Amino acid sequence: MARIFLLVFSLFFFVSTYSQSEIYELRVYEMDFFKPEKVLHDHFQNALIPALNRQGVKHVGVFEELGQALPKKIYLLITYDDIQAFSGVEAALLKDVAFAEAADSYLNAPPEEIPFKRVSSSLIRASTEFTNLVKPSEDAGVLELRIYEAYNEDALRRKVKMFNDHEFQIFEDAGLPMVFFGANISGDQMPCLTYLLAFKDMEAHKEAWSKFGPHPEWKRIIKLEEYANTVSSITRIFLKPLDYSQF
């Protein structure tokens, strides 16, 4: 009986903890060629972001890739307090009269005026050891988005544990400022984890990463059998915040 009680309590604690974790929605808008982007930026700045802020969403980031990547992409990162906040956002937008008025020019735009071809979306649940998004410093001009794919769910679990038990401290020691970190619960490239780093410029990025590899704790843990074969592929994308981005 005691074992059953302990199991039920542990399950309740697990579900309760994860249901209250921050959720990050990462949307990637793939832009169409030769179409003006103004209607989308106006929608973000004047309609969607203010409406999300009214719902209690404090941090909405809007970014573009550094350089001249084609097709161009715009990244929207929305931070929700928990999964319940995310699940209620669409219903709240439908009831928001101010949003409907501000979004009218976008929602009723003809197809030829919509500048993107498609939108992909991922949901990411914050780690138990990096629970909240940390806004970058105001001089942060370069953001590094990293996605680590794993060959199966256990490999992902072990990589998340590697971060929770060791890597967050190594990142801090090396001067790699973490903005958010979490395991993806929906979207492409799964199973995977995603995190975002912030730097003043590419020189600061280079200097910080140069300290990571030689760190004695990193050199120790990469030899541990527990963490072998945890990452099968890494995607790295450099971003810059747009003027109206909230971080």
ZAGUDO-467946 format. One record per atom (N, C-alpha, C): residue in one letter; z, x negated, y negated. Coordinates in steps of 0.1 Angstrom, whole numbers, plus 5000, padded with zeros to 4 digits. Example, Ala and Ser with C-alpha at 12.3 -4.5 7.8 and 13.67 -1.06 7.14 Angstrom:
<rs>
A507848685057;A507848775045;A507848685033;S507148725022;S507148635011;S507948715000;
</rs>
This chain:
<rs>
M500049925012;M500050005000;M500049914987;A500849814988;A500949724976;A499549654974;R498849624985;R497549554983;R496549654977;I496649784981;I495749884975;I496049904960;F497249904957;F497649924943;F497149804935;L497349684940;L496949564933;L495349564931;L494649604942;L493249614941;L492749714930;V493349834930;V493049934920;V493349884906;F494549824905;F494849774891;F493949664887;S493549574896;S492649464892;S491249524888;L490749624896;L489549684893;L489549754879;F490649834877;F490849894864;F490849794852;F491549684854;F491649584844;F490249524841;F489549494852;F488149444851;F487249534843;V487249664847;V486349754841;V486749774826;S488049784824;S488549814810;S488149694801;T488349574806;T488049454798;T486549444795;Y485749464805;Y484249454802;Y483749574794;S484349694795;S483849804787;S484149784773;Q485149694770;Q485549674756;Q484949544750;S484049474758;S483449354753;S482349384743;E482249284734;E481049304724;E479749304732;I478849384726;I477549394732;I476549354721;Y475549264725;Y474549224716;Y473149274720;E472549344711;E471149394714;E470249304707;L469349244715;L468349154709;L466949214711;R466449254700;R465049314700;R464049204695;V462949194701;V461849104697;V460649194695;Y460149184682;Y459049264678;Y457849164678;E456849194687;E455649114687;E454649174677;M454349094667;M453549144656;M452049144659;D451349244653;D449849244655;D449249154644;F448049114647;F447349024638;F446849094625;F447049034614;F446449074601;F446949214596;K448149254600;K448749374595;K449949344586;P450049404574;P451149374566;P452449414572;E453449334570;E454749354576;E455749434568;K455349474556;K456249524546;K456949654551;V456249744558;V456849874562;V457949844572;L457849744580;L458849714590;L460149654583;H459849554574;H460949494567;H461649594558;D460949684552;D461549784543;D462449874552;H461949904564;H462749994573;H464049924577;F463949794581;F465149724585;F466149724573;Q465649674562;Q466549644551;Q467149774544;N466349874543;N466749994535;N467150114543;A466850114556;A467150224564;A468050194576;L467450114586;L468150084598;L469450014596;I469449894589;I470649814588;I471749894581;P471449954569;P472550034563;P473050144572;A472250204580;A472750314589;A473650254599;L473250144605;L474050074615;L475450034609;N475349984597;N476649944590;N477550064588;R476950184585;R477750304584;R478450344597;Q477850304608;Q478350334621;Q479450234625;G479650134617;G480650034620;G480149904625;V478749894626;V478149764630;V478249674618;K478949564620;K479149464609;K478149364607;H477449324618;H476549204618;H475249244624;V474149244616;V472849264620;V472049144615;G471449064624;G470648944620;G469248974622;V468448924612;V466948934613;V466348794611;F465548754621;F465048624621;F463548614624;E462948504620;E461548474624;E461648334631;E460648304639;E460548174645;E460148074635;L460647954636;L460247844628;L458747804632;G458047754622;G456647714625;G455747834625;Q454547814631;Q453447914630;Q453147964644;A454148004652;A453848054665;A453048184665;L452048194674;L451248314676;L451348364690;P451548494691;P451648594681;P453048584674;K453048614661;K454248614653;K455248714659;K456548674659;K457648764664;K458748774654;I459348884653;I460548914645;I461648944654;Y462848884652;Y463948904661;Y465048984653;L465549084660;L466649164654;L467849164664;L468949114659;L470149104667;L471249194661;I471649284669;I472649384665;I473949364673;T475049364667;T476349344673;T477149474674;Y477449514686;Y478249644688;Y479649604693;D480649684689;D481949654693;D482149664709;D481449754715;D481549764729;D480349854734;I480249874747;I479149954753;I479050094748;Q480250154745;Q480250284740;Q479650294726;A479850204718;A479250204704;A477750194706;F477250104715;F475850094717;F475250234722;S475950294731;S475350414737;S475350534728;G476150524717;G476150634708;G475250624695;V474650504694;V473950474682;V472750564679;E471950594689;E470750684687;E471150824683;A472150884689;A472651014685;A473151014671;A473850904667;A474350904654;A473250884643;L472150814647;L471050804638;L470350934635;L470251014646;L469651144645;L470351244636;K471651214634;K472551304626;K472651244612;D472151124609;D472351054597;D471251104587;V471651184577;V470651234568;V470151124559;A470951034555;A470550924546;A469550834553;F469850814566;F468850734574;F467550804575;A467550934578;A466251004579;A465450994566;E466051004555;E465350994542;E464850854540;A465650754542;A465250614540;A464250574550;A464250624562;A463350584572;A462050664573;D461850754564;D460750844564;D459350774564;S459250674555;S457950604553;S457650524565;Y458650484573;Y458350414586;Y458050514597;L458950604599;L458850694610;L457650784610;N457150814598;N455950894596;N454650814592;A454750684593;A453650604590;A452550624601;P451250624597;P450150634606;P450150504615;P449550514627;P449550404636;P448950274630;E447950284622;E447350164617;E448250084607;E449350144603;E450250084593;E451450014600;I451550044613;I452749984620;I452249844624;P453049744620;P452549604622;P452849534635;F453549604644;F453949534657;F453149604668;K452949534679;K452249584691;K453249644701;R454449574702;R455449614712;R456749554708;V457749614714;V459149564712;V459849544726;S460349434728;S461149414740;S462649404736;S463549454745;S464949464741;S465849414753;S466849334749;S467849284759;S469249324755;L470049354764;L471449374761;L472249264767;I473249204760;I473949094764;I475449124762;R476249094772;R477649124771;R478448994769;A479249004759;A480048884755;A480848824766;S481048694766;S481848634776;S483348654774;T484148654784;T485548674783;T486248554775;E485548444774;E486148324767;E485448304754;F484348374751;F483748374737;F483448524734;T484548584729;T484548734729;T483848794717;N483748724705;N483248784693;N482248684686;L481248754680;L480248674673;L480848604661;V480448484659;V481048404648;V479848384638;K480048434626;K478948424616;K478748274612;P477448234612;P477248094608;P477648064594;S477747934590;S478047904577;S476847934568;E477147954555;E476048004546;E474847904545;D475147784547;D474047684546;D473247664559;A473547754569;A472747734582;A471347784580;G470447694581;G469047724580;G468247724593;V468847684603;V468147674616;V469047734627;L468547824635;L469247884646;L468547854659;E469247824669;E468647784682;E469047894692;L468147964697;L468348074707;L468048004720;R468948014730;R468747964743;R469048064754;I468148074763;I468248164775;I468148084787;Y469248094795;Y469348014808;Y469148114819;E468048094827;E467748184838;E468448114851;A468848204860;A469448164872;A468648214884;Y468648154895;Y467848194906;Y468448314914;N469748344912;N470348464917;N471648494909;E472248604912;E473448644905;E474648554906;D474748494918;D475948404920;D475748274912;A474448224911;A474248104902;A474548134888;L474248254883;L474548294870;L476048304868;R476748364877;R478248374877;R478848234875;R478348134883;R478848004883;R478547934870;K477347964864;K477047894851;K477947954840;V478148084840;V479048144830;V480448084832;K480948074844;K482248004846;K482247864841;M481147794842;M481047654837;M481247654822;F480647754815;F480847764801;F482247804798;N482847904804;N484147954802;N485247844804;D485047764814;D486047664818;D485947534811;H484647504807;H484447364803;H483547354790;E482347414791;E481347384781;E481647434767;F482347544765;F482647584751;F483447464744;Q484347404751;Q485047294744;Q484147174742;I483247144751;I482347034749;I481447064737;F480947184736;F480147224724;F480847204711;E482147244711;E482947234699;E483147084696;D483447004706;D483546864704;D482346794698;A481146844703;A479846784699;A479346834685;G480046934680;G479546994667;G478347084669;L478347164680;L477347264683;L477947394680;P477747454668;P478447574665;P477847704671;M478647764680;M478147884688;M478348004679;V477248084679;V477248214671;V477648324681;F477048334692;F477448424703;F477048374716;F477648424726;F477348384740;F477648504749;G476748524759;G477048634769;G475948634780;A476348704790;A475348734802;A474548854799;N473248854802;N472448964800;N472749074810;I472749194806;I472949314815;I471649394816;S470649374807;S469349434808;S468349354801;G467049374804;G466049304797;G465249214807;D464449124800;D463549034808;D464348914812;Q463748834821;Q464248704825;Q465548704833;M465948824837;M467248834845;M467148784859;P468248734865;P469548714859;P469548594849;C470248614838;C470248504828;C471448524818;L471748424811;L472648424800;L471948384787;T472448424776;T471848394763;T472948354753;Y472548254745;Y473448214734;Y472748164722;L473448164711;L472748124698;L473648024691;L473047914686;L473647814679;L473147814664;A473947754655;A473547754641;A473747614635;F472747564628;F472747434622;F472247444607;K472647344600;K472147334586;K470647304586;D470247214594;D468747174595;D468547114608;M467247074611;M466947004623;M467546874625;E467846804615;E468546674616;E469946694622;A470646804616;A472046834622;A471946874636;H470846944640;H470646994653;H470546864663;K469646774658;K469446654666;K470746574668;E471446564657;E472746484658;E473746544667;A473946674667;A474946744675;A474546734690;W473246754693;W472846754707;W472946614713;S472846514704;S472946374709;S474346334714;K475246414710;K476646394714;K477046474726;F476246564730;F476546654741;F476446574755;G475246514757;G474946454770;G475946344774;P476346254764;P477246144767;P478746194768;H479046314765;H480446364765;H481046344779;P482146274780;P482746244793;P483046364802;E483446474796;E483646594804;E482346654809;W481246644801;W479946694806;W479546604818;K479646474817;K479246384827;K480046404840;R481246454838;R482146484850;R481746614857;I481546724849;I481346854856;I479946864862;I478946794856;I477646814862;I477546754876;K478546674880;K478546624894;K479346714904;L479946824899;L480746904907;L479746994915;E480047014928;E479247094937;E479247234933;E480347284927;E480547424923;E479447464913;Y478947374905;Y478047404895;Y476647354898;A476347314910;A475047274914;A474047394914;N472847364909;N471747464910;N472147594903;T472647584891;T473047704883;T471947754874;V471047664869;V470047704860;V468647664865;S467847764866;S466447744871;S465447724860;S465747774848;S464747764837;S465447784824;I465047714814;I465647724800;I464547764790;T464747864782;T463947904771;T464647864758;R463947794749;R464547754737;R463647794725;I464247864716;I463447914704;I464247884692;F463547824682;F464147794669;F463747904659;L464847954652;L464648074643;L465148034629;K464748114620;K465248104606;K465648244601;P466748264594;P467248394590;P466348434578;L466048564578;L465348624566;L466348654555;D465748674543;D466648684531;D467648804533;Y467348904539;Y468249024540;Y469049024553;S468948924561;S469748904573;S471248904570;Q472048964578;Q473448964575;Q474248844581;F473448754587;F474048624592;F472948534595;
</rs>
